[in-house]
Amino acid sequence: MAEYSLAHIGINAANEDEARKAAELFCTIFGFACKPGNTSIFAGSGIEVMKEPYFGKNGHIAIGTPDVAAAKAELEARGYTFREGSEKYKPDGRLNAIYLTEEIAGFAIHLVGKV
């Protein structure tokens, strides 16, 4: 069986300003470092605030696994499906992230590679 762990929680914000304010509040309250990126702002390593709504009504939950392709194959063998077009690859061509089709409680779920 593949190894799984919580990688981070993603929160959908309406826009970049709302994302910045939310991330900064997490950073102020808990002493996390804010790390702005192209599509999101991280508050520490565990909270990602999206600059615009993405998959999931409320956001997403990232599940880390050492081998995303193997975890995907295992879950497919158990009957789970994945959202076409959501794949992201490492520079060497290995699958690094993919979203499941089904949401849980308004959150999209994605597998993400972890070291």
C-alpha positions as CSV (number, residue, x, y, z in Angstrom):
1,M,0.0,0.0,0.0
2,A,1.2,3.5,-0.8
3,E,2.3,5.8,1.9
4,Y,0.0,8.9,2.4
5,S,0.2,12.0,4.6
6,L,-1.4,15.4,4.8
7,A,0.8,17.8,2.7
8,H,-1.3,21.0,2.9
9,I,-4.8,22.6,2.9
10,G,-5.7,24.9,0.1
11,I,-8.3,27.6,0.6
12,N,-10.1,29.2,-2.4
13,A,-10.1,33.0,-2.2
14,A,-12.1,35.2,-4.5
15,N,-9.1,37.2,-5.7
16,E,-5.4,38.0,-5.0
17,D,-6.2,40.7,-2.5
18,E,-8.5,38.4,-0.4
19,A,-5.8,35.7,-0.7
20,R,-3.1,38.0,0.6
21,K,-5.2,39.2,3.5
22,A,-6.1,35.6,4.5
23,A,-2.5,34.4,4.2
24,E,-1.2,37.4,6.2
25,L,-3.7,36.8,8.9
26,F,-2.6,33.2,9.3
27,C,1.0,34.4,9.4
28,T,0.3,37.1,11.9
29,I,-1.6,34.9,14.3
30,F,0.6,31.8,14.2
31,G,4.0,33.3,13.2
32,F,4.1,31.5,9.9
33,A,6.2,32.9,7.0
34,C,4.2,34.1,4.0
35,K,5.4,32.8,0.6
36,P,3.7,34.4,-2.4
37,G,3.7,32.4,-5.6
38,N,2.2,32.8,-9.1
39,T,-1.3,31.3,-8.3
40,S,-1.3,31.2,-4.5
41,I,0.2,32.4,-1.2
42,F,1.5,29.9,1.4
43,A,1.2,30.6,5.1
44,G,3.9,28.4,6.4
45,S,4.1,25.0,4.6
46,G,0.6,23.8,5.5
47,I,-1.8,26.5,4.3
48,E,-2.1,27.5,0.7
49,V,-4.5,30.4,-0.1
50,M,-5.4,30.4,-3.8
51,K,-5.5,33.8,-5.6
52,E,-8.6,32.8,-7.4
53,P,-11.0,29.9,-7.0
54,Y,-9.6,26.6,-8.2
55,F,-10.8,23.0,-7.9
56,G,-13.1,22.3,-5.0
57,K,-16.0,24.4,-3.8
58,N,-14.1,25.4,-0.7
59,G,-10.5,24.6,-1.8
60,H,-8.4,21.5,-1.8
61,I,-6.6,19.0,0.5
62,A,-3.2,17.9,-0.7
63,I,-2.2,14.4,0.2
64,G,1.5,13.7,0.0
65,T,3.0,10.5,-1.3
66,P,6.5,9.5,-2.3
67,D,5.4,8.1,-5.7
68,V,2.3,9.8,-7.2
69,A,2.1,7.4,-10.2
70,A,2.1,4.3,-8.0
71,A,-0.4,5.9,-5.6
72,K,-2.6,6.8,-8.6
73,A,-2.5,3.3,-9.9
74,E,-3.3,1.8,-6.5
75,L,-6.3,4.1,-6.1
76,E,-7.5,3.4,-9.6
77,A,-7.4,-0.3,-8.9
78,R,-9.7,0.4,-5.9
79,G,-12.2,2.1,-8.2
80,Y,-11.2,5.8,-7.7
81,T,-11.0,8.1,-10.7
82,F,-8.9,11.2,-11.5
83,R,-9.7,14.6,-13.1
84,E,-8.4,14.6,-16.6
85,G,-6.1,17.6,-17.3
86,S,-5.2,18.1,-13.7
87,E,-1.8,16.3,-14.0
88,K,1.4,18.1,-13.2
89,Y,4.8,16.7,-14.0
90,K,8.4,17.1,-12.7
91,P,11.0,18.3,-15.2
92,D,12.1,14.7,-15.5
93,G,8.6,13.6,-16.7
94,R,7.5,11.9,-13.5
95,L,3.9,12.6,-12.3
96,N,4.0,15.0,-9.4
97,A,0.4,16.0,-8.8
98,I,-3.1,14.9,-9.8
99,Y,-6.7,15.6,-8.5
100,L,-9.2,12.9,-7.8
101,T,-12.6,13.3,-9.5
102,E,-14.6,13.2,-6.3
103,E,-14.7,16.0,-3.8
104,I,-15.0,15.4,0.0
105,A,-17.1,17.9,1.9
106,G,-16.5,20.6,-0.7
107,F,-12.8,20.0,-1.0
108,A,-11.0,18.7,-4.0
109,I,-8.4,16.1,-3.2
110,H,-5.0,15.9,-4.9
111,L,-2.0,13.7,-4.6
112,V,1.3,15.5,-4.6
113,G,4.8,14.2,-4.6
114,K,6.8,14.5,-1.4
115,V,10.5,13.8,-0.8
